[in-house]
Amino acid sequence: MLAALPPPPYYAVIFSSQLEIPAEGYQAMANRMVELAAHQDGFLGIESARDNTGFGITVSYWRDEASIGAWKQNTEHRLAQEYGHDRWYSAFELRVAKVERAYNQHTSEHR
Amino acid sequence: MLAALPPPPYYAVIFSSQLEIPAEGYQAMANRMVELAAHQDGFLGIESARDNTGFGITVSYWRDEASIGAWKQNTEHRLAQEYGHDRWYSAFELRVAKVERAYNQHTSEHR
């Protein structure tokens, strides 16, 4: 589902990952991660898609870098306590990026 | 599939979209778009995932903003000629972002 966000600038955390299939317990962990993010100060929204090969992209959106840092610390600590290590991924890449402009089907121009 | 990229900084174009299902002709257009991108100066790589509801995220990576601008002009023009309008999407959002740091399973620290 598309996230409804304020106008840029804001930050995006792009998490691309290849899941081991089957990935037992993964969905519960992923749901918990979204729940933790949604309660974090500075969280703006999240978008996620995973195909049937187990490759997925999740992009979470944040007000600023400080809120990403706080979320990272909080989430890693709590998920490690609850689920152990990142045992579901055969490979991943996490990128932190500053969104400078955005447009959609209702805006013909970059805004 | 994960893209193999140089170290940041570089640019990301995050394209999130909801497809109308069925989306006849969509895959041919999407393949053509990737082919056009791959031949564009400044193209670094692309990652894409779409789930079975038709929601997908495609992130293309670029050396700089100028190469995104050139790709956009070239692609929109040629895809419009070849396929007509963006008739496959019920909704989309395109975001241009500067990737400031990245890490993966081989790097414990942000780099």
Backbone of each chain as ProteinMPNN parsed JSONL, in Angstrom:
{"seq_chain_A": "MLAALPPPPYYAVIFSSQLEIPAEGYQAMANRMVELAAHQDGFLGIESARDNTGFGITVSYWRDEASIGAWKQNTEHRLAQEYGHDRWYSAFELRVAKVERAYNQHTSEHR", "coords_chain_A": {"N_chain_A": [[0.844, -1.19, 0.0], [0.491, 2.249, -0.751], [2.212, 4.81, 1.003], [0.962, 7.637, 2.765], [2.368, 10.663, 2.735], [4.019, 13.618, 4.116], [5.084, 16.607, 2.272], [8.397, 16.436, 0.709], [11.449, 17.782, 2.228], [12.366, 14.511, 3.534], [13.39, 11.478, 5.184], [14.399, 8.268, 3.855], [14.553, 4.819, 4.541], [15.836, 2.274, 2.849], [15.316, -1.018, 2.548], [16.489, -3.823, 1.198], [16.071, -7.238, 0.521], [16.876, -10.732, 0.435], [15.0, -13.454, 1.152], [15.468, -16.527, 2.88], [13.741, -19.353, 1.803], [11.681, -21.918, 3.046], [10.634, -19.365, 5.373], [10.378, -19.545, 8.354], [8.571, -18.053, 10.966], [9.216, -15.582, 10.134], [7.253, -13.693, 9.222], [5.915, -12.925, 11.543], [7.975, -11.594, 12.885], [8.452, -9.525, 11.066], [6.005, -8.156, 11.11], [6.049, -7.288, 13.745], [8.214, -5.588, 13.667], [7.242, -3.52, 12.043], [5.222, -2.615, 13.703], [6.696, -1.677, 15.904], [8.096, 0.377, 14.607], [6.011, 2.095, 13.88], [5.27, 3.241, 16.253], [7.299, 4.871, 16.848], [8.856, 7.988, 17.448], [8.877, 10.359, 14.869], [8.413, 8.662, 12.79], [7.062, 8.276, 9.547], [5.814, 6.687, 7.605], [5.376, 3.548, 5.781], [6.324, 1.294, 3.183], [6.023, -1.778, 1.449], [7.022, -4.645, -0.399], [7.079, -7.988, -1.468], [8.26, -10.555, -3.538], [7.414, -13.752, -5.098], [9.757, -15.197, -5.128], [10.978, -14.63, -2.835], [12.371, -12.323, -2.711], [12.478, -9.025, -1.523], [11.475, -5.587, -0.969], [11.503, -3.107, 1.424], [10.502, 0.053, 2.321], [10.934, 2.451, 4.672], [9.826, 5.547, 6.022], [10.962, 8.625, 7.326], [11.09, 11.434, 9.583], [13.556, 12.687, 10.1], [17.164, 12.234, 10.415], [17.807, 11.696, 13.058], [15.583, 10.413, 14.149], [15.656, 8.029, 12.752], [18.0, 6.91, 13.764], [17.28, 6.519, 16.463], [15.186, 4.702, 16.189], [16.5, 2.529, 15.008], [18.241, 1.684, 17.052], [16.417, 1.041, 19.088], [14.798, -0.887, 17.795], [16.569, -2.933, 16.898], [17.578, -3.873, 19.301], [15.251, -4.776, 20.635], [14.13, -6.604, 18.816], [16.199, -8.442, 18.689], [16.151, -9.44, 21.273], [13.644, -10.649, 21.199], [13.584, -12.395, 19.033], [16.117, -13.361, 18.356], [18.889, -13.618, 16.059], [19.298, -12.21, 12.719], [18.221, -14.392, 11.07], [16.769, -15.033, 8.88], [17.491, -13.994, 6.442], [19.234, -14.447, 3.398], [20.704, -12.604, 2.1], [21.127, -9.066, 2.346], [20.616, -5.52, 1.943], [20.938, -2.331, 3.271], [19.939, 0.949, 2.915], [20.321, 4.37, 3.55], [18.655, 7.29, 2.835], [18.112, 10.626, 1.66], [15.12, 12.005, 0.862], [14.431, 14.108, -1.734], [12.621, 15.102, -3.577], [9.247, 14.465, -4.742], [6.713, 12.867, -6.689], [3.403, 12.13, -7.986], [0.511, 10.424, -9.426], [-1.248, 12.515, -9.396], [0.135, 14.815, -9.638], [1.656, 16.626, -12.042], [4.06, 17.82, -12.193], [7.336, 17.733, -10.733], [7.444, 18.09, -7.235]], "CA_chain_A": [[0.0, 0.0, 0.0], [1.251, 3.493, -0.789], [2.193, 5.6, 2.23], [0.587, 9.04, 2.602], [3.478, 11.347, 3.398], [4.119, 15.069, 3.914], [6.019, 16.938, 1.191], [9.812, 16.365, 1.048], [12.374, 16.674, 2.453], [12.301, 13.56, 4.646], [14.378, 10.408, 4.97], [13.932, 6.922, 3.516], [15.432, 3.671, 4.779], [15.515, 1.283, 1.82], [15.839, -2.314, 2.991], [16.294, -4.839, 0.162], [16.518, -8.489, 1.142], [16.511, -12.038, -0.103], [14.623, -14.374, 2.233], [15.514, -17.985, 2.759], [12.387, -19.901, 1.736], [10.673, -21.23, 3.858], [11.167, -18.45, 6.385], [9.492, -19.742, 9.517], [8.628, -17.017, 11.989], [9.595, -14.29, 9.559], [6.151, -12.742, 9.131], [5.67, -12.394, 12.891], [9.035, -10.627, 13.162], [8.249, -8.365, 10.192], [4.864, -7.411, 11.65], [6.495, -6.671, 14.991], [9.105, -4.493, 13.291], [6.381, -2.422, 11.59], [4.528, -2.116, 14.901], [7.672, -0.876, 16.653], [8.377, 1.588, 13.83], [4.846, 2.987, 13.867], [5.19, 3.93, 17.544], [8.536, 5.625, 17.054], [8.801, 9.414, 17.11], [9.484, 10.692, 13.587], [7.971, 7.719, 11.743], [6.091, 8.889, 8.636], [5.06, 5.677, 6.858], [6.17, 2.407, 5.332], [5.833, 0.571, 1.996], [6.72, -3.052, 1.416], [6.585, -5.625, -1.404], [7.964, -9.152, -1.577], [7.759, -11.412, -4.609], [7.322, -15.169, -4.74], [11.093, -15.79, -4.988], [11.498, -14.25, -1.523], [13.055, -11.025, -2.764], [11.578, -7.97, -1.098], [11.948, -4.234, -0.678], [10.695, -2.357, 2.385], [10.996, 1.416, 2.487], [10.292, 3.205, 5.757], [10.041, 6.983, 5.825], [11.248, 9.239, 8.624], [11.192, 12.895, 9.593], [14.946, 13.136, 10.083], [18.137, 11.189, 10.709], [17.794, 11.359, 14.486], [14.52, 9.429, 14.413], [16.136, 6.743, 12.218], [18.96, 6.388, 14.731], [16.559, 6.053, 17.656], [14.428, 3.515, 15.791], [17.452, 1.454, 14.785], [18.691, 1.185, 18.351], [15.273, 0.447, 19.776], [14.31, -2.063, 17.083], [17.547, -4.015, 16.907], [17.63, -4.4, 20.658], [14.039, -5.515, 20.986], [13.963, -7.78, 17.949], [17.205, -9.422, 19.095], [15.617, -10.083, 22.48], [12.445, -11.443, 20.955], [13.685, -13.377, 17.944], [17.477, -13.78, 18.003], [19.583, -12.929, 14.971], [18.651, -12.062, 11.406], [18.471, -15.709, 10.483], [15.897, -15.278, 7.731], [17.986, -13.396, 5.202], [20.476, -14.924, 2.796], [21.443, -11.388, 1.74], [20.339, -7.841, 2.447], [21.324, -4.242, 1.856], [20.156, -1.259, 3.871], [20.44, 2.24, 2.444], [19.669, 5.533, 4.142], [18.639, 8.292, 1.768], [17.306, 11.829, 1.883], [14.183, 12.235, -0.246], [14.496, 15.525, -2.078], [11.362, 15.472, -4.238], [8.319, 13.353, -4.944], [5.479, 13.188, -7.407], [2.497, 10.994, -8.162], [-0.387, 10.538, -10.575], [-2.025, 13.751, -9.316], [1.026, 15.955, -9.804], [2.393, 16.45, -13.286], [5.392, 18.375, -11.988], [8.024, 17.421, -9.484], [7.181, 19.076, -6.182]], "C_chain_A": [[0.884, 1.247, 0.0], [1.112, 4.224, 0.54], [1.786, 7.035, 1.899], [1.572, 9.873, 3.422], [3.37, 12.855, 3.228], [5.041, 15.357, 2.74], [7.466, 16.749, 1.65], [10.293, 17.743, 1.543], [12.009, 15.789, 3.651], [13.277, 12.436, 4.312], [13.704, 9.078, 4.634], [14.989, 5.904, 3.922], [14.981, 2.573, 3.821], [16.162, -0.039, 2.233], [15.474, -3.359, 1.934], [16.836, -6.154, 0.688], [16.045, -9.715, 0.378], [16.234, -12.964, 1.073], [15.014, -15.793, 1.871], [14.06, -18.469, 2.731], [12.459, -21.378, 2.101], [11.326, -20.42, 4.968], [10.246, -18.479, 7.607], [9.676, -18.635, 10.546], [8.916, -15.637, 11.432], [8.457, -13.274, 9.612], [5.838, -12.114, 10.484], [6.707, -11.33, 13.229], [8.818, -9.358, 12.346], [7.086, -7.503, 10.692], [5.267, -6.642, 12.909], [7.39, -5.465, 14.695], [8.29, -3.283, 12.833], [5.668, -1.782, 12.781], [5.458, -1.219, 15.726], [7.95, 0.44, 15.927], [7.246, 2.594, 13.963], [4.696, 3.77, 15.174], [6.394, 4.826, 17.807], [8.336, 7.078, 16.654], [9.507, 9.642, 15.768], [9.121, 9.736, 12.461], [6.9, 8.368, 10.876], [5.247, 7.854, 7.893], [5.974, 4.576, 6.375], [5.503, 1.779, 4.108], [6.654, -0.701, 1.86], [6.144, -3.955, 0.329], [7.589, -6.769, -1.419], [7.389, -10.086, -2.631], [7.841, -12.882, -4.221], [8.664, -15.91, -4.789], [11.681, -15.483, -3.615], [12.296, -12.956, -1.543], [12.069, -9.923, -2.41], [12.272, -6.641, -0.88], [10.972, -3.607, 0.312], [11.32, -0.978, 2.512], [10.224, 2.065, 3.626], [10.727, 4.659, 5.641], [10.049, 7.674, 7.182], [11.423, 10.737, 8.492], [12.633, 13.363, 9.421], [15.868, 11.97, 10.461], [18.09, 10.756, 12.167], [16.733, 10.299, 14.777], [14.892, 8.059, 13.831], [17.1, 6.093, 13.21], [18.277, 5.802, 15.961], [15.794, 4.769, 17.345], [15.35, 2.309, 15.645], [17.878, 0.829, 16.113], [17.577, 0.429, 19.058], [14.881, -0.885, 19.133], [15.289, -3.218, 17.164], [17.606, -4.68, 18.266], [16.417, -5.279, 20.946], [13.821, -6.734, 20.114], [14.987, -8.86, 18.306], [16.735, -10.173, 20.342], [14.504, -11.06, 22.15], [12.674, -12.598, 19.98], [15.098, -13.898, 17.665], [17.971, -13.045, 16.773], [18.742, -12.884, 13.694], [18.808, -13.348, 10.614], [17.654, -15.956, 9.22], [16.482, -14.86, 6.38], [19.218, -14.115, 4.671], [21.325, -13.743, 2.335], [20.544, -10.182, 1.971], [21.24, -6.638, 2.229], [20.39, -3.182, 2.417], [20.778, 0.074, 3.458], [19.633, 3.36, 3.085], [19.792, 6.688, 3.162], [17.741, 9.456, 2.135], [16.422, 12.069, 0.665], [14.095, 13.73, -0.51], [13.239, 16.0, -2.795], [10.543, 14.231, -4.534], [7.207, 13.803, -5.864], [4.675, 11.936, -7.662], [1.528, 11.276, -9.309], [-1.223, 11.83, -10.554], [-1.172, 14.993, -9.559], [1.843, 15.739, -11.065], [3.832, 16.934, -13.136], [6.028, 17.784, -10.74], [7.643, 18.498, -8.463], [8.19, 18.911, -5.043]], "O_chain_A": [[1.91, 1.285, 0.679], [0.033, 4.257, 1.131], [2.207, 7.587, 0.882], [1.599, 9.791, 4.65], [2.708, 13.328, 2.304], [5.717, 14.45, 2.254], [7.753, 16.882, 2.839], [9.629, 18.753, 1.306], [11.431, 16.249, 4.636], [13.916, 12.458, 3.26], [12.587, 8.803, 5.073], [16.179, 6.102, 3.676], [13.892, 2.016, 3.96], [17.386, -0.164, 2.265], [14.31, -3.732, 1.79], [17.935, -6.196, 1.241], [14.976, -9.729, -0.233], [17.117, -13.229, 1.889], [14.91, -16.21, 0.717], [13.246, -18.038, 3.547], [13.268, -22.076, 1.49], [12.416, -20.743, 5.44], [9.456, -17.565, 7.845], [10.797, -18.322, 10.945], [8.87, -14.642, 12.156], [8.667, -12.125, 10.001], [5.535, -10.924, 10.569], [6.372, -10.287, 13.79], [8.976, -8.249, 12.857], [7.17, -6.275, 10.696], [4.872, -5.493, 13.105], [7.328, -4.45, 15.388], [8.607, -2.149, 13.191], [5.53, -0.561, 12.852], [5.062, -0.148, 16.184], [8.03, 1.495, 16.556], [7.48, 3.79, 14.137], [4.074, 4.832, 15.199], [6.492, 5.459, 18.857], [7.714, 7.363, 15.631], [10.622, 9.16, 15.567], [9.479, 9.969, 11.306], [5.942, 8.943, 11.393], [4.085, 8.116, 7.583], [7.192, 4.65, 6.532], [4.277, 1.737, 4.009], [7.856, -0.697, 2.129], [4.927, -4.025, 0.153], [8.8, -6.547, -1.387], [6.194, -10.378, -2.631], [8.295, -13.21, -3.125], [8.715, -17.111, -4.525], [12.741, -15.997, -3.258], [12.835, -12.537, -0.518], [10.954, -9.888, -2.932], [13.478, -6.573, -0.642], [9.765, -3.577, 0.073], [12.516, -0.849, 2.778], [9.004, 2.211, 3.554], [11.844, 4.961, 5.22], [9.254, 7.354, 8.066], [11.841, 11.248, 7.453], [12.901, 14.316, 8.689], [15.409, 10.874, 10.782], [18.308, 9.585, 12.478], [16.968, 9.387, 15.57], [14.479, 7.033, 14.371], [17.032, 4.89, 13.465], [18.645, 4.729, 16.441], [15.765, 3.851, 18.165], [15.03, 1.21, 16.097], [17.874, -0.391, 16.272], [17.776, -0.677, 19.56], [14.662, -1.88, 19.824], [14.902, -4.348, 17.461], [17.677, -5.905, 18.368], [16.555, -6.397, 21.443], [13.382, -7.778, 20.596], [14.685, -10.052, 18.237], [16.903, -11.388, 20.449], [14.416, -12.146, 22.724], [12.039, -13.647, 20.087], [15.269, -14.783, 16.827], [17.502, -11.945, 16.484], [17.646, -13.438, 13.615], [19.477, -13.362, 9.581], [17.829, -16.98, 8.561], [16.035, -15.308, 5.324], [20.156, -14.366, 5.428], [22.541, -13.874, 2.196], [19.327, -10.273, 1.807], [22.464, -6.731, 2.32], [19.206, -3.138, 2.084], [21.977, 0.297, 3.627], [18.405, 3.296, 3.149], [20.888, 7.025, 2.714], [16.739, 9.292, 2.83], [16.921, 12.308, -0.435], [13.735, 14.513, 0.369], [12.832, 17.153, -2.648], [11.055, 13.113, -4.575], [6.796, 14.963, -5.838], [5.188, 10.821, -7.57], [1.698, 12.235, -10.062], [-1.83, 12.198, -11.56], [-1.701, 16.099, -9.672], [2.626, 14.793, -11.156], [4.717, 16.501, -13.873], [5.333, 17.384, -9.806], [7.535, 19.676, -8.805], [8.136, 19.649, -4.06]]}, "seq_chain_B": "MLAALPPPPYYAVIFSSQLEIPAEGYQAMANRMVELAAHQDGFLGIESARDNTGFGITVSYWRDEASIGAWKQNTEHRLAQEYGHDRWYSAFELRVAKVERAYNQHTSEHR", "coords_chain_B": {"N_chain_B": [[16.521, -9.231, -7.123], [19.521, -8.335, -5.474], [21.226, -5.272, -6.081], [24.569, -4.668, -7.137], [26.505, -2.179, -5.993], [28.471, 0.873, -6.134], [30.22, 2.506, -3.359], [28.234, 4.846, -1.38], [28.208, 8.463, -1.869], [25.184, 8.261, -3.882], [22.367, 8.348, -6.143], [18.885, 7.478, -5.644], [15.958, 6.357, -7.254], [12.869, 5.907, -6.169], [10.219, 4.005, -6.927], [7.006, 3.444, -6.273], [4.155, 1.462, -6.701], [0.756, 0.648, -7.491], [-0.575, -1.888, -9.272], [-3.127, -2.283, -11.707], [-4.924, -5.254, -11.824], [-5.939, -7.737, -14.082], [-2.834, -6.887, -15.746], [-2.344, -6.304, -18.644], [0.245, -6.475, -20.985], [1.932, -5.141, -19.376], [4.324, -6.298, -18.313], [6.042, -6.471, -20.505], [6.441, -3.764, -21.031], [7.684, -2.998, -18.639], [10.042, -4.52, -18.699], [11.215, -3.359, -20.922], [11.631, -0.801, -19.976], [13.599, -1.237, -18.029], [15.635, -2.126, -19.678], [16.111, 0.187, -21.211], [16.998, 1.867, -19.16], [19.342, 0.585, -18.326], [21.077, 1.113, -20.37], [21.629, 3.709, -20.098], [23.681, 6.533, -19.486], [25.277, 6.787, -16.368], [23.655, 5.076, -14.974], [23.411, 2.816, -12.285], [22.294, 0.522, -11.139], [19.461, -1.699, -10.39], [16.621, -2.581, -8.433], [13.818, -4.646, -7.759], [10.557, -5.498, -6.663], [7.45, -7.17, -6.626], [4.33, -7.828, -5.2], [1.696, -10.354, -4.81], [-0.677, -8.947, -4.802], [-0.366, -7.006, -6.584], [0.984, -4.798, -5.779], [3.972, -2.976, -5.921], [7.504, -2.225, -5.618], [10.053, -0.488, -7.153], [13.4, 0.251, -7.249], [15.673, 2.303, -8.702], [19.1, 3.026, -9.258], [21.443, 5.678, -9.403], [24.189, 7.62, -10.683], [24.171, 10.411, -10.376], [22.12, 13.417, -10.175], [21.807, 14.509, -12.699], [21.963, 12.364, -14.486], [19.62, 11.032, -13.848], [17.725, 12.868, -14.726], [18.201, 12.874, -17.503], [17.593, 10.22, -18.142], [14.894, 10.109, -17.421], [13.692, 11.84, -19.282], [14.346, 10.597, -21.714], [13.232, 8.019, -21.33], [10.473, 8.447, -20.766], [9.598, 9.624, -23.109], [10.169, 7.618, -25.049], [8.802, 5.357, -24.076], [6.223, 6.326, -24.117], [5.846, 6.617, -26.842], [5.998, 3.938, -27.579], [4.123, 2.51, -26.056], [1.97, 4.102, -25.229], [0.028, 5.729, -22.677], [0.497, 5.688, -19.027], [-1.168, 3.349, -18.328], [-1.439, 1.215, -16.689], [-1.315, 1.56, -13.967], [-3.056, 1.983, -10.91], [-2.414, 3.639, -8.907], [0.466, 5.569, -8.059], [3.693, 6.504, -6.734], [6.527, 8.495, -7.012], [9.767, 8.913, -5.903], [12.631, 10.862, -5.453], [15.818, 10.432, -4.213], [18.754, 11.039, -2.25], [21.235, 8.807, -1.618], [22.92, 8.346, 1.304], [24.32, 6.66, 3.013], [25.178, 3.156, 3.348], [24.674, -0.257, 4.281], [25.406, -3.794, 4.71], [25.046, -7.397, 5.067], [27.692, -8.025, 5.326], [28.97, -5.93, 6.429], [29.433, -4.532, 9.479], [29.271, -1.993, 10.361], [27.848, 1.203, 9.573], [28.656, 2.505, 6.429]], "CA_chain_B": [[17.949, -9.458, -6.919], [20.233, -7.175, -4.954], [22.13, -4.603, -7.013], [25.933, -4.435, -6.656], [26.671, -0.746, -6.214], [29.646, 1.5, -5.517], [29.874, 3.145, -2.08], [27.56, 6.138, -1.462], [26.842, 8.864, -2.23], [24.6, 8.128, -5.209], [20.944, 8.679, -6.083], [17.891, 6.414, -5.789], [14.595, 6.708, -7.659], [11.983, 4.924, -5.537], [8.935, 4.031, -7.636], [6.042, 2.55, -5.623], [2.978, 1.49, -7.559], [-0.293, -0.366, -7.415], [-1.0, -2.28, -10.62], [-4.423, -2.875, -12.014], [-4.763, -6.672, -12.17], [-4.723, -8.069, -14.827], [-2.118, -5.746, -16.321], [-1.889, -6.799, -19.954], [1.299, -5.708, -21.635], [2.754, -4.443, -18.381], [5.658, -6.883, -18.151], [6.847, -6.076, -21.665], [6.815, -2.365, -20.833], [8.624, -2.947, -17.515], [11.319, -5.035, -19.196], [11.75, -2.36, -21.841], [12.082, 0.31, -19.144], [14.878, -1.649, -17.433], [16.606, -2.162, -20.776], [16.465, 1.577, -21.51], [17.768, 2.389, -18.027], [20.669, -0.047, -18.275], [21.932, 1.706, -21.395], [21.723, 5.147, -19.856], [24.867, 6.974, -18.752], [25.032, 7.079, -14.955], [22.864, 4.0, -14.344], [24.24, 1.971, -11.419], [21.661, -0.767, -10.858], [18.026, -1.631, -10.154], [16.031, -3.649, -7.618], [12.375, -4.579, -7.975], [9.742, -6.572, -6.08], [6.007, -6.928, -6.7], [3.635, -8.928, -4.526], [0.582, -10.919, -5.581], [-1.805, -8.007, -4.869], [-0.048, -6.021, -7.614], [1.75, -3.675, -5.239], [5.387, -3.181, -6.17], [8.493, -1.171, -5.42], [11.248, -0.585, -7.979], [14.372, 1.294, -6.924], [16.816, 2.374, -9.609], [20.2, 3.765, -8.63], [22.063, 6.561, -10.391], [25.406, 8.322, -10.257], [23.889, 11.793, -9.993], [20.806, 13.902, -10.587], [21.774, 14.776, -14.148], [21.664, 11.119, -15.212], [18.193, 10.756, -13.64], [16.989, 13.772, -15.611], [18.352, 12.397, -18.882], [16.856, 8.956, -18.233], [13.471, 10.412, -17.347], [13.278, 12.406, -20.569], [14.503, 9.562, -22.724], [12.32, 6.917, -21.078], [9.069, 8.841, -20.908], [9.357, 9.848, -24.524], [10.175, 6.368, -25.806], [7.724, 4.478, -23.627], [4.969, 6.909, -24.607], [5.768, 6.247, -28.258], [5.842, 2.501, -27.779], [3.04, 1.881, -25.296], [0.915, 4.995, -24.78], [0.112, 6.288, -21.325], [0.693, 4.799, -17.869], [-2.528, 2.867, -18.099], [-1.428, 0.028, -15.832], [-1.251, 1.886, -12.538], [-4.17, 2.68, -10.271], [-1.779, 4.685, -8.098], [1.917, 5.438, -7.929], [4.438, 7.623, -6.158], [7.924, 8.443, -7.402], [10.553, 9.748, -4.996], [14.057, 10.958, -5.792], [16.508, 10.536, -2.923], [20.219, 10.913, -2.255], [21.68, 7.776, -0.674], [24.05, 8.895, 2.055], [25.127, 5.553, 3.531], [24.624, 1.836, 3.06], [25.416, -1.384, 4.818], [24.812, -5.09, 4.396], [25.395, -8.452, 6.019], [29.138, -8.138, 5.458], [29.511, -4.723, 7.057], [28.735, -4.325, 10.744], [29.152, -0.555, 10.572], [27.435, 2.026, 8.433], [29.8, 3.023, 5.684]], "C_chain_B": [[18.605, -8.182, -6.413], [21.165, -6.6, -6.019], [23.505, -4.452, -6.362], [26.311, -2.997, -6.998], [27.991, -0.254, -5.627], [29.25, 2.087, -4.154], [29.106, 4.448, -2.309], [28.598, 7.269, -1.41], [26.478, 8.524, -3.675], [23.1, 8.407, -5.063], [20.058, 7.452, -6.278], [16.581, 7.016, -6.281], [13.692, 5.582, -7.153], [10.617, 5.04, -6.209], [8.025, 2.978, -7.013], [4.748, 2.616, -6.405], [2.015, 0.342, -7.277], [-0.757, -0.653, -8.84], [-2.467, -2.648, -10.63], [-4.165, -4.327, -12.385], [-6.01, -7.115, -12.918], [-4.13, -6.845, -15.519], [-1.497, -6.194, -17.64], [-0.845, -5.894, -20.574], [2.248, -5.049, -20.659], [4.177, -4.983, -18.341], [6.586, -6.5, -19.307], [7.329, -4.634, -21.503], [7.87, -2.258, -19.731], [10.008, -3.437, -17.942], [12.013, -4.011, -20.094], [12.316, -1.174, -21.053], [13.441, -0.014, -18.521], [15.979, -1.644, -18.492], [17.063, -0.746, -21.137], [17.343, 2.155, -20.404], [19.205, 1.88, -18.064], [21.63, 0.531, -19.306], [22.18, 3.192, -21.171], [23.004, 5.472, -19.087], [24.497, 7.3, -17.302], [24.19, 6.046, -14.242], [23.78, 3.096, -13.538], [23.635, 0.597, -11.165], [20.186, -0.581, -10.564], [17.59, -2.819, -9.304], [14.515, -3.507, -7.714], [11.685, -5.759, -7.314], [8.277, -6.2, -6.218], [5.299, -8.115, -6.084], [2.391, -9.353, -5.311], [-0.705, -10.091, -5.523], [-1.567, -6.968, -5.97], [0.682, -4.805, -7.089], [3.237, -3.955, -5.417], [6.23, -1.962, -5.872], [9.675, -1.469, -6.335], [12.163, 0.562, -7.594], [15.497, 1.23, -7.948], [17.834, 3.328, -8.997], [21.025, 4.447, -9.7], [23.239, 7.313, -9.803], [25.083, 9.702, -9.709], [22.516, 12.21, -10.527], [20.706, 14.118, -12.092], [21.418, 13.504, -14.92], [20.208, 10.701, -15.006], [17.351, 11.6, -14.592], [17.027, 13.299, -17.064], [17.554, 11.112, -19.104], [15.351, 9.197, -18.286], [12.964, 10.913, -18.704], [13.28, 11.335, -21.666], [13.428, 8.477, -22.57], [10.872, 7.297, -21.326], [8.7, 9.011, -22.372], [9.22, 8.508, -25.275], [9.076, 5.409, -25.373], [6.372, 4.995, -24.084], [4.767, 6.549, -26.076], [5.403, 4.774, -28.431], [4.555, 1.935, -27.162], [1.877, 2.805, -24.936], [1.095, 5.364, -23.328], [0.326, 5.215, -20.259], [-0.641, 4.17, -17.472], [-2.591, 1.71, -17.121], [-1.581, 0.32, -14.343], [-2.555, 2.492, -12.031], [-3.641, 3.774, -9.356], [-0.273, 4.48, -8.131], [2.486, 6.658, -7.224], [5.896, 7.431, -6.552], [8.699, 9.409, -6.509], [12.02, 9.71, -5.425], [14.82, 11.267, -4.511], [18.005, 10.367, -3.099], [20.628, 9.901, -1.194], [22.966, 8.25, -0.008], [24.923, 7.807, 2.653], [24.408, 4.238, 3.298], [25.392, 0.803, 3.862], [24.679, -2.673, 4.54], [25.32, -6.144, 5.375], [26.903, -8.624, 6.214], [29.771, -6.954, 6.177], [28.748, -4.486, 8.346], [28.485, -2.85, 11.0], [28.516, 0.098, 9.354], [28.697, 2.469, 7.719], [29.33, 4.12, 4.762]], "O_chain_B": [[18.284, -7.084, -6.867], [21.809, -7.341, -6.761], [23.599, -4.143, -5.174], [26.421, -2.646, -8.173], [28.557, -0.885, -4.734], [28.063, 2.154, -3.836], [29.306, 5.097, -3.335], [29.726, 7.062, -0.963], [27.33, 8.502, -4.563], [22.627, 8.674, -3.958], [20.426, 6.511, -6.982], [16.144, 8.057, -5.79], [13.745, 4.455, -7.645], [9.939, 6.058, -6.073], [8.234, 1.778, -7.192], [4.282, 3.705, -6.742], [2.405, -0.758, -6.887], [-1.268, 0.232, -9.526], [-2.983, -3.245, -9.685], [-3.271, -4.606, -13.185], [-7.103, -6.875, -12.405], [-4.841, -5.891, -15.836], [-0.292, -6.429, -17.735], [-1.04, -4.682, -20.673], [3.254, -4.464, -21.061], [5.134, -4.209, -18.336], [7.771, -6.24, -19.101], [8.481, -4.321, -21.801], [8.84, -1.514, -19.871], [11.022, -2.837, -17.586], [13.228, -3.826, -20.032], [13.349, -0.614, -21.418], [14.331, 0.837, -18.49], [17.105, -1.215, -18.236], [18.252, -0.506, -21.344], [18.318, 2.853, -20.682], [20.155, 2.637, -17.861], [22.847, 0.452, -19.142], [22.858, 3.847, -21.963], [23.365, 4.764, -18.147], [23.52, 8.005, -17.048], [24.022, 6.123, -13.025], [24.813, 2.652, -14.04], [24.36, -0.383, -10.995], [19.701, 0.548, -10.493], [18.121, -3.921, -9.438], [13.988, -2.395, -7.747], [12.167, -6.889, -7.392], [7.894, -5.058, -5.961], [5.611, -9.266, -6.391], [2.078, -8.774, -6.351], [-1.712, -10.472, -6.119], [-2.442, -6.152, -6.261], [0.974, -3.879, -7.845], [3.708, -5.047, -5.099], [5.749, -0.829, -5.87], [10.235, -2.565, -6.3], [11.748, 1.721, -7.609], [16.194, 0.22, -8.05], [17.486, 4.294, -8.319], [21.279, 3.883, -10.764], [23.289, 7.605, -8.608], [25.646, 10.12, -8.697], [21.847, 11.454, -11.232], [19.643, 13.931, -12.684], [20.664, 13.555, -15.892], [19.616, 10.082, -15.89], [16.389, 11.113, -15.187], [16.013, 13.321, -17.762], [16.914, 10.945, -20.142], [14.631, 8.584, -19.075], [11.933, 10.458, -19.201], [12.327, 11.205, -22.434], [12.798, 8.07, -23.547], [10.132, 6.58, -21.999], [7.628, 8.594, -22.812], [8.274, 8.304, -26.035], [8.482, 4.725, -26.207], [5.477, 4.212, -24.402], [3.66, 6.218, -26.499], [4.614, 4.41, -29.303], [3.974, 0.988, -27.692], [0.881, 2.334, -24.386], [2.209, 5.313, -22.806], [0.336, 4.017, -20.542], [-1.168, 4.443, -16.393], [-3.68, 1.266, -16.759], [-1.931, -0.561, -13.558], [-3.098, 3.409, -12.648], [-4.352, 4.735, -9.064], [0.205, 3.349, -8.219], [1.841, 7.702, -7.132], [6.436, 6.33, -6.437], [8.333, 10.577, -6.377], [12.567, 8.647, -5.72], [14.516, 12.233, -3.811], [18.465, 9.646, -3.985], [20.392, 10.114, -0.005], [23.967, 8.518, -0.673], [26.132, 7.991, 2.792], [23.197, 4.202, 3.08], [26.591, 0.946, 4.101], [23.5, -2.673, 4.185], [25.945, -5.819, 6.385], [27.34, -9.288, 7.154], [30.96, -6.972, 6.495], [27.538, -4.261, 8.314], [27.591, -2.492, 11.767], [28.636, -0.403, 8.236], [29.701, 2.777, 8.362], [30.135, 4.702, 4.035]]}, "name": "protein", "num_of_chains": 2, "seq": "MLAALPPPPYYAVIFSSQLEIPAEGYQAMANRMVELAAHQDGFLGIESARDNTGFGITVSYWRDEASIGAWKQNTEHRLAQEYGHDRWYSAFELRVAKVERAYNQHTSEHRMLAALPPPPYYAVIFSSQLEIPAEGYQAMANRMVELAAHQDGFLGIESARDNTGFGITVSYWRDEASIGAWKQNTEHRLAQEYGHDRWYSAFELRVAKVERAYNQHTSEHR"}
